[in-house]
């Protein structure tokens, strides 16, 4: 019985170190607080992007006079007829 518990603990420890190494390789850190902080920053950026998309819309630049751009973002309230 004791050997199976020891074996199970060793497997769990090996799995934990494997996960830690994976996080270090893929994210550059395995510290939970740093990973959480990065996800929080990503969430904030995503919220800002959605807010931007709510307030602006992409239009064909041939409808307005701007040189060397294929498209621009304008306030939806300013150009509702375009």
N, CA, C and O atoms as CSV, one atom per row, in Angstrom:
chain,resi,resn,atom,element,x,y,z
A,1,UNK,N,N,0.824,-1.198,0.000
A,1,UNK,CA,C,0.000,0.000,0.000
A,1,UNK,C,C,0.869,1.262,0.000
A,1,UNK,O,O,0.603,2.200,-0.751
A,2,UNK,N,N,1.896,1.283,0.836
A,2,UNK,CA,C,2.765,2.439,0.935
A,2,UNK,C,C,3.519,2.685,-0.369
A,2,UNK,O,O,3.758,3.835,-0.738
A,3,UNK,N,N,3.893,1.617,-1.067
A,3,UNK,CA,C,4.578,1.759,-2.353
A,3,UNK,C,C,3.671,2.404,-3.395
A,3,UNK,O,O,4.139,3.202,-4.206
A,4,UNK,N,N,2.383,2.072,-3.387
A,4,UNK,CA,C,1.465,2.661,-4.356
A,4,UNK,C,C,1.235,4.142,-4.072
A,4,UNK,O,O,1.081,4.936,-5.000
A,5,UNK,N,N,1.211,4.511,-2.808
A,5,UNK,CA,C,1.062,5.931,-2.447
A,5,UNK,C,C,2.301,6.699,-2.888
A,5,UNK,O,O,2.192,7.778,-3.470
A,6,UNK,N,N,3.475,6.147,-2.612
A,6,UNK,CA,C,4.716,6.789,-3.020
A,6,UNK,C,C,4.800,6.916,-4.532
A,6,UNK,O,O,5.223,7.950,-5.049
A,7,UNK,N,N,4.400,5.873,-5.238
A,7,UNK,CA,C,4.404,5.901,-6.701
A,7,UNK,C,C,3.441,6.955,-7.230
A,7,UNK,O,O,3.757,7.678,-8.176
A,8,UNK,N,N,2.275,7.038,-6.618
A,8,UNK,CA,C,1.277,8.032,-7.033
A,8,UNK,C,C,1.797,9.447,-6.800
A,8,UNK,O,O,1.618,10.324,-7.644
A,9,UNK,N,N,2.440,9.669,-5.657
A,9,UNK,CA,C,2.995,10.990,-5.362
A,9,UNK,C,C,4.109,11.355,-6.344
A,9,UNK,O,O,4.210,12.504,-6.772
A,10,UNK,N,N,4.931,10.389,-6.696
A,10,UNK,CA,C,5.998,10.632,-7.661
A,10,UNK,C,C,5.425,10.985,-9.029
A,10,UNK,O,O,5.938,11.879,-9.702
A,11,UNK,N,N,4.365,10.290,-9.448
A,11,UNK,CA,C,3.715,10.581,-10.735
A,11,UNK,C,C,3.114,11.978,-10.735
A,11,UNK,O,O,3.221,12.711,-11.718
A,12,UNK,N,N,2.479,12.341,-9.616
A,12,UNK,CA,C,1.888,13.675,-9.512
A,12,UNK,C,C,2.967,14.757,-9.566
A,12,UNK,O,O,2.798,15.783,-10.225
A,13,UNK,N,N,4.081,14.514,-8.863
A,13,UNK,CA,C,5.176,15.474,-8.854
A,13,UNK,C,C,5.791,15.616,-10.250
A,13,UNK,O,O,6.102,16.722,-10.692
A,14,UNK,N,N,5.957,14.505,-10.924
A,14,UNK,CA,C,6.488,14.532,-12.286
A,14,UNK,C,C,5.544,15.300,-13.209
A,14,UNK,O,O,5.997,16.097,-14.031
A,15,UNK,N,N,4.240,15.070,-13.080
A,15,UNK,CA,C,3.254,15.776,-13.902
A,15,UNK,C,C,3.276,17.281,-13.613
A,15,UNK,O,O,3.201,18.093,-14.536
A,16,UNK,N,N,3.377,17.648,-12.340
A,16,UNK,CA,C,3.421,19.063,-11.970
A,16,UNK,C,C,4.650,19.757,-12.556
A,16,UNK,O,O,4.550,20.869,-13.075
A,17,UNK,N,N,5.808,19.101,-12.475
A,17,UNK,CA,C,7.018,19.693,-13.049
A,17,UNK,C,C,6.922,19.774,-14.568
A,17,UNK,O,O,7.427,20.717,-15.177
A,18,UNK,N,N,6.285,18.799,-15.168
A,18,UNK,CA,C,6.096,18.826,-16.623
A,18,UNK,C,C,5.208,20.009,-17.017
A,18,UNK,O,O,5.502,20.711,-17.984
A,19,UNK,N,N,4.129,20.228,-16.272
A,19,UNK,CA,C,3.239,21.362,-16.533
A,19,UNK,C,C,3.969,22.685,-16.306
A,19,UNK,O,O,3.801,23.636,-17.070
A,20,UNK,N,N,4.777,22.735,-15.254
A,20,UNK,CA,C,5.554,23.954,-14.953
A,20,UNK,C,C,6.521,24.264,-16.099
A,20,UNK,O,O,6.633,25.415,-16.521
A,21,UNK,N,N,7.212,23.253,-16.597
A,21,UNK,CA,C,8.143,23.449,-17.709
A,21,UNK,C,C,7.403,23.913,-18.962
A,21,UNK,O,O,7.896,24.769,-19.696
A,22,UNK,N,N,6.225,23.348,-19.203
A,22,UNK,CA,C,5.424,23.745,-20.364
A,22,UNK,C,C,5.036,25.222,-20.256
A,22,UNK,O,O,5.166,25.973,-21.223
A,23,UNK,N,N,4.565,25.632,-19.085
A,23,UNK,CA,C,4.182,27.032,-18.892
A,23,UNK,C,C,5.377,27.963,-19.068
A,23,UNK,O,O,5.261,29.025,-19.679
A,24,UNK,N,N,6.515,27.562,-18.534
A,24,UNK,CA,C,7.730,28.366,-18.699
A,24,UNK,C,C,8.083,28.521,-20.174
A,24,UNK,O,O,8.431,29.611,-20.629
A,25,UNK,N,N,7.989,27.428,-20.907
A,25,UNK,CA,C,8.345,27.446,-22.334
A,25,UNK,C,C,7.355,28.273,-23.147
A,25,UNK,O,O,7.764,29.102,-23.960
A,26,UNK,N,N,6.071,28.059,-22.937
A,26,UNK,CA,C,5.041,28.705,-23.758
A,26,UNK,C,C,4.718,30.134,-23.330
A,26,UNK,O,O,4.466,30.990,-24.178
A,27,UNK,N,N,4.722,30.400,-22.026
A,27,UNK,CA,C,4.307,31.714,-21.534
A,27,UNK,C,C,5.456,32.535,-20.957
A,27,UNK,O,O,5.309,33.731,-20.708
A,28,UNK,N,N,6.591,31.890,-20.748
A,28,UNK,CA,C,7.721,32.600,-20.167
A,28,UNK,C,C,7.676,32.673,-18.659
A,28,UNK,O,O,8.563,33.263,-18.042
A,29,UNK,N,N,6.661,32.084,-18.055
A,29,UNK,CA,C,6.540,32.061,-16.593
A,29,UNK,C,C,5.624,30.926,-16.180
A,29,UNK,O,O,4.767,30.483,-16.945
A,30,UNK,N,N,5.822,30.468,-14.959
A,30,UNK,CA,C,4.904,29.480,-14.394
A,30,UNK,C,C,4.336,29.990,-13.079
A,30,UNK,O,O,3.697,29.245,-12.336
A,31,UNK,N,N,4.574,31.268,-12.800
A,31,UNK,CA,C,4.080,31.890,-11.566
A,31,UNK,C,C,2.610,32.266,-11.781
A,31,UNK,O,O,2.298,33.075,-12.655
A,32,UNK,N,N,1.714,31.685,-10.991
A,32,UNK,CA,C,0.280,31.932,-11.192
A,32,UNK,C,C,-0.105,33.408,-11.188
A,32,UNK,O,O,-0.955,33.820,-11.976
A,33,UNK,N,N,0.500,34.206,-10.321
A,33,UNK,CA,C,0.167,35.635,-10.260
A,33,UNK,C,C,0.543,36.352,-11.553
A,33,UNK,O,O,-0.189,37.228,-12.013
A,34,UNK,N,N,1.668,35.987,-12.134
A,34,UNK,CA,C,2.088,36.610,-13.397
A,34,UNK,C,C,1.178,36.180,-14.544
A,34,UNK,O,O,0.821,36.995,-15.395
A,35,UNK,N,N,0.806,34.913,-14.569
A,35,UNK,CA,C,-0.101,34.423,-15.609
A,35,UNK,C,C,-1.445,35.120,-15.485
A,35,UNK,O,O,-2.019,35.540,-16.489
A,36,UNK,N,N,-1.952,35.247,-14.265
A,36,UNK,CA,C,-3.224,35.932,-14.040
A,36,UNK,C,C,-3.141,37.390,-14.477
A,36,UNK,O,O,-4.065,37.905,-15.106
A,37,UNK,N,N,-2.035,38.057,-14.145
A,37,UNK,CA,C,-1.860,39.465,-14.534
A,37,UNK,C,C,-1.871,39.611,-16.054
A,37,UNK,O,O,-2.461,40.557,-16.577
A,38,UNK,N,N,-1.228,38.690,-16.765
A,38,UNK,CA,C,-1.214,38.743,-18.227
A,38,UNK,C,C,-2.618,38.546,-18.801
A,38,UNK,O,O,-3.010,39.246,-19.734
A,39,UNK,N,N,-3.364,37.608,-18.254
A,39,UNK,CA,C,-4.725,37.392,-18.732
A,39,UNK,C,C,-5.608,38.597,-18.436
A,39,UNK,O,O,-6.487,38.935,-19.229
A,40,UNK,N,N,-5.380,39.240,-17.305
A,40,UNK,CA,C,-6.133,40.442,-16.972
A,40,UNK,C,C,-5.843,41.547,-17.984
A,40,UNK,O,O,-6.758,42.243,-18.425
A,41,UNK,N,N,-4.566,41.711,-18.354
A,41,UNK,CA,C,-4.206,42.709,-19.371
A,41,UNK,C,C,-4.861,42.386,-20.711
A,41,UNK,O,O,-5.360,43.279,-21.395
A,42,UNK,N,N,-4.858,41.106,-21.082
A,42,UNK,CA,C,-5.500,40.697,-22.335
A,42,UNK,C,C,-6.991,40.989,-22.306
A,42,UNK,O,O,-7.559,41.446,-23.298
A,43,UNK,N,N,-7.625,40.726,-21.171
A,43,UNK,CA,C,-9.054,41.002,-21.045
A,43,UNK,C,C,-9.331,42.489,-21.198
A,43,UNK,O,O,-10.277,42.876,-21.885
A,44,UNK,N,N,-8.513,43.328,-20.562
A,44,UNK,CA,C,-8.680,44.780,-20.675
A,44,UNK,C,C,-8.514,45.239,-22.119
A,44,UNK,O,O,-9.267,46.089,-22.594
A,45,UNK,N,N,-7.535,44.684,-22.809
A,45,UNK,CA,C,-7.322,45.038,-24.222
A,45,UNK,C,C,-8.512,44.626,-25.076
A,45,UNK,O,O,-8.926,45.360,-25.974
A,46,UNK,N,N,-9.055,43.458,-24.794
A,46,UNK,CA,C,-10.208,42.978,-25.548
A,46,UNK,C,C,-11.430,43.862,-25.304
A,46,UNK,O,O,-12.176,44.164,-26.236
A,47,UNK,N,N,-11.630,44.269,-24.073
A,47,UNK,CA,C,-12.743,45.171,-23.750
A,47,UNK,C,C,-12.570,46.489,-24.500
A,47,UNK,O,O,-13.534,47.017,-25.054
A,48,UNK,N,N,-11.345,47.025,-24.520
A,48,UNK,CA,C,-11.083,48.271,-25.251
A,48,UNK,C,C,-11.360,48.102,-26.742
A,48,UNK,O,O,-11.913,49.001,-27.376
A,49,UNK,N,N,-10.981,46.965,-27.300
A,49,UNK,CA,C,-11.228,46.702,-28.710
A,49,UNK,C,C,-12.726,46.664,-29.001
A,49,UNK,O,O,-13.183,47.256,-29.979
A,50,UNK,N,N,-13.486,45.976,-28.162
A,50,UNK,CA,C,-14.933,45.920,-28.367
A,50,UNK,C,C,-15.569,47.296,-28.217
A,50,UNK,O,O,-16.490,47.639,-28.959
A,51,UNK,N,N,-15.080,48.093,-27.255
A,51,UNK,CA,C,-15.595,49.459,-27.106
A,51,UNK,C,C,-15.284,50.277,-28.350
A,51,UNK,O,O,-16.127,51.047,-28.810
A,52,UNK,N,N,-14.089,50.120,-28.897
A,52,UNK,CA,C,-13.706,50.819,-30.116
A,52,UNK,C,C,-14.625,50.425,-31.258
A,52,UNK,O,O,-15.099,51.281,-32.006
A,53,UNK,N,N,-14.877,49.123,-31.392
A,53,UNK,CA,C,-15.727,48.649,-32.481
A,53,UNK,C,C,-17.169,49.130,-32.318
A,53,UNK,O,O,-17.872,49.314,-33.311
A,54,UNK,N,N,-17.615,49.333,-31.087
A,54,UNK,CA,C,-18.970,49.835,-30.857
A,54,UNK,C,C,-19.109,51.287,-31.301
A,54,UNK,O,O,-20.154,51.689,-31.813
A,55,UNK,N,N,-18.048,52.074,-31.101
A,55,UNK,CA,C,-18.117,53.499,-31.372
A,55,UNK,C,C,-17.735,53.847,-32.807
A,55,UNK,O,O,-18.199,54.857,-33.336
A,56,UNK,N,N,-16.901,53.030,-33.446
A,56,UNK,CA,C,-16.435,53.307,-34.799
A,56,UNK,C,C,-16.845,52.195,-35.750
A,56,UNK,O,O,-17.138,51.072,-35.339
A,57,UNK,N,N,-16.857,52.534,-37.018
A,57,UNK,CA,C,-17.109,51.515,-38.029
A,57,UNK,C,C,-16.149,51.712,-39.180
A,57,UNK,O,O,-15.705,52.828,-39.450
A,58,UNK,N,N,-15.834,50.640,-39.848
A,58,UNK,CA,C,-14.915,50.675,-40.979
A,58,UNK,C,C,-15.731,50.967,-42.230
A,58,UNK,O,O,-16.772,50.355,-42.469
A,59,UNK,N,N,-15.235,51.921,-43.030
A,59,UNK,CA,C,-15.928,52.252,-44.273
A,59,UNK,C,C,-14.931,52.227,-45.428
A,59,UNK,O,O,-13.720,52.311,-45.223
A,60,UNK,N,N,-15.448,52.113,-46.612
A,60,UNK,CA,C,-14.631,52.142,-47.825
A,60,UNK,C,C,-14.083,53.554,-47.990
A,60,UNK,O,O,-14.849,54.517,-47.999
A,61,UNK,N,N,-12.772,53.684,-48.120
A,61,UNK,CA,C,-12.151,55.005,-48.190
A,61,UNK,C,C,-12.474,55.748,-49.487
A,61,UNK,O,O,-12.217,56.948,-49.582
A,62,UNK,N,N,-13.029,55.065,-50.479
A,62,UNK,CA,C,-13.384,55.767,-51.718
A,62,UNK,C,C,-14.578,56.692,-51.508
A,62,UNK,O,O,-14.864,57.539,-52.355
A,63,UNK,N,N,-15.270,56.537,-50.392
A,63,UNK,CA,C,-16.430,57.386,-50.110
A,63,UNK,C,C,-16.033,58.706,-49.467
A,63,UNK,O,O,-16.855,59.617,-49.372
A,64,UNK,N,N,-14.781,58.823,-49.024
A,64,UNK,CA,C,-14.296,60.071,-48.443
A,64,UNK,C,C,-12.937,60.382,-49.068
A,64,UNK,O,O,-12.362,59.542,-49.759
A,65,UNK,N,N,-12.438,61.562,-48.831
A,65,UNK,CA,C,-11.202,61.991,-49.464
A,65,UNK,C,C,-10.029,61.876,-48.495
A,65,UNK,O,O,-9.763,62.793,-47.718
A,66,UNK,N,N,-9.330,60.742,-48.548
A,66,UNK,CA,C,-8.120,60.516,-47.747
A,66,UNK,C,C,-7.123,59.824,-48.657
A,66,UNK,O,O,-7.468,58.847,-49.321
A,67,UNK,N,N,-5.893,60.312,-48.697
A,67,UNK,CA,C,-4.896,59.713,-49.573
A,67,UNK,C,C,-4.113,58.615,-48.866
A,67,UNK,O,O,-3.836,58.720,-47.671
A,68,UNK,N,N,-3.760,57.575,-49.588
A,68,UNK,CA,C,-2.877,56.471,-49.218
A,68,UNK,C,C,-3.393,55.567,-48.100
A,68,UNK,O,O,-2.602,54.913,-47.420
A,69,UNK,N,N,-4.695,55.524,-47.907
A,69,UNK,CA,C,-5.289,54.585,-46.949
A,69,UNK,C,C,-6.330,53.732,-47.672
A,69,UNK,O,O,-7.041,54.236,-48.542
A,70,UNK,N,N,-6.426,52.484,-47.335
A,70,UNK,CA,C,-7.454,51.648,-47.958
A,70,UNK,C,C,-8.768,51.727,-47.207
A,70,UNK,O,O,-9.830,51.523,-47.795
A,71,UNK,N,N,-8.712,52.024,-45.901
A,71,UNK,CA,C,-9.924,52.201,-45.112
A,71,UNK,C,C,-9.584,52.965,-43.845
A,71,UNK,O,O,-8.431,52.986,-43.417
A,72,UNK,N,N,-10.578,53.589,-43.251
A,72,UNK,CA,C,-10.394,54.351,-42.014
A,72,UNK,C,C,-11.541,54.026,-41.070
A,72,UNK,O,O,-12.555,53.462,-41.480
A,73,UNK,N,N,-11.372,54.388,-39.798
A,73,UNK,CA,C,-12.435,54.216,-38.821
A,73,UNK,C,C,-12.986,55.583,-38.462
A,73,UNK,O,O,-12.234,56.495,-38.120
A,74,UNK,N,N,-14.297,55.722,-38.541
A,74,UNK,CA,C,-14.968,56.980,-38.231
A,74,UNK,C,C,-16.100,56.716,-37.252
A,74,UNK,O,O,-16.669,55.626,-37.204
A,75,UNK,N,N,-16.412,57.750,-36.472
A,75,UNK,CA,C,-17.517,57.637,-35.541
A,75,UNK,C,C,-18.792,57.309,-36.287
A,75,UNK,O,O,-19.068,57.920,-37.320
A,76,UNK,N,N,-19.577,56.365,-35.799
A,76,UNK,CA,C,-20.819,55.972,-36.458
A,76,UNK,C,C,-21.784,57.148,-36.544
A,76,UNK,O,O,-22.557,57.251,-37.496
A,77,UNK,N,N,-21.741,58.034,-35.552
A,77,UNK,CA,C,-22.659,59.170,-35.534
A,77,UNK,C,C,-22.318,60.207,-36.608
A,77,UNK,O,O,-23.206,60.917,-37.079
A,78,UNK,N,N,-21.047,60.303,-37.000
A,78,UNK,CA,C,-20.621,61.328,-37.960
A,78,UNK,C,C,-21.007,61.001,-39.386
A,78,UNK,O,O,-21.354,61.907,-40.144
A,79,UNK,N,N,-20.959,59.751,-39.774
A,79,UNK,CA,C,-21.170,59.378,-41.167
A,79,UNK,C,C,-22.201,58.253,-41.276
A,79,UNK,O,O,-21.884,57.140,-41.697
A,80,UNK,N,N,-23.412,58.559,-40.898
A,80,UNK,CA,C,-24.444,57.532,-40.951
A,80,UNK,C,C,-24.926,57.280,-42.381
A,80,UNK,O,O,-25.477,56.218,-42.671
A,81,UNK,N,N,-24.722,58.250,-43.274
A,81,UNK,CA,C,-25.203,58.096,-44.645
A,81,UNK,C,C,-24.232,57.382,-45.563
A,81,UNK,O,O,-24.582,57.088,-46.705
A,82,UNK,N,N,-23.035,57.097,-45.108
A,82,UNK,CA,C,-22.028,56.475,-46.001
A,82,UNK,C,C,-22.174,54.984,-45.987
A,82,UNK,O,O,-21.425,54.283,-46.667
